[in-house]
């Protein structure tokens, strides 16, 4: 996973820009978004180093994401 330090952008190994937090609602890697060609972007939550940031806040493994 690459981190662009200029703008704090997280990019997974397939090039998907990740947005941790908010239970994954805004993340392009959550399996609910489409690419520019209309193809569904595969969910990559199980591979994400920041998965614990997307859990509900009351979950015991939740970790708040901070830039």
C-alpha positions in Angstrom: 0.0 0.0 0.0 1.4 3.3 -1.0 0.9 6.6 0.7 1.1 9.9 -1.2 2.6 12.1 1.6 1.7 15.4 -0.2 -2.1 14.9 0.1 -2.3 11.8 2.4 -3.8 9.6 -0.2 -3.8 5.9 0.4 -3.5 3.7 -2.7 -3.8 -0.1 -2.6 -1.8 -2.5 -4.8 -4.4 -2.4 -7.6 -4.3 1.4 -7.7 -7.7 2.0 -5.9 -7.7 5.1 -3.8 -8.8 4.2 -0.3 -10.6 6.5 2.2 -10.7 4.9 5.6 -13.3 5.8 8.2 -17.0 6.4 8.2 -17.6 2.6 8.2 -16.1 2.5 4.7 -19.0 4.4 3.1 -16.7 6.8 1.1 -14.0 4.3 0.2 -13.6 3.3 -3.5 -12.4 -0.1 -2.3 -15.6 -1.0 -0.4 -17.1 -3.0 -3.3 -19.9 -0.5 -4.0 -18.3 1.8 -6.6 -17.6 1.5 -10.3 -14.5 2.5 -12.3 -14.5 4.8 -15.3 -15.5 1.9 -17.6 -18.5 1.0 -15.6 -16.9 -2.1 -14.1 -17.5 -2.8 -10.4 -14.4 -2.2 -8.3 -13.7 -5.3 -6.3 -13.9 -5.0 -2.5 -10.4 -4.9 -1.0 -11.4 -4.4 2.7 -9.9 -7.8 3.7 -6.5 -6.8 2.4 -6.6 -3.2 3.7 -4.1 -2.1 6.4 -6.7 0.4 7.6 -9.7 -1.9 7.9 -10.0 -1.3 11.7 -10.6 2.4 10.9 -13.8 1.5 9.0 -15.4 -0.6 11.8 -18.3 0.9 13.7 -17.1 3.2 16.5 -18.4 0.9 19.2 -16.6 -2.2 17.8 -13.8 -3.4 20.1 -11.2 -3.3 17.2 -12.1 0.2 16.0 -9.2 2.5 15.5 -9.9 6.1 14.5 -8.0 7.2 11.3 -6.0 10.3 11.5 -3.8 11.9 8.8 
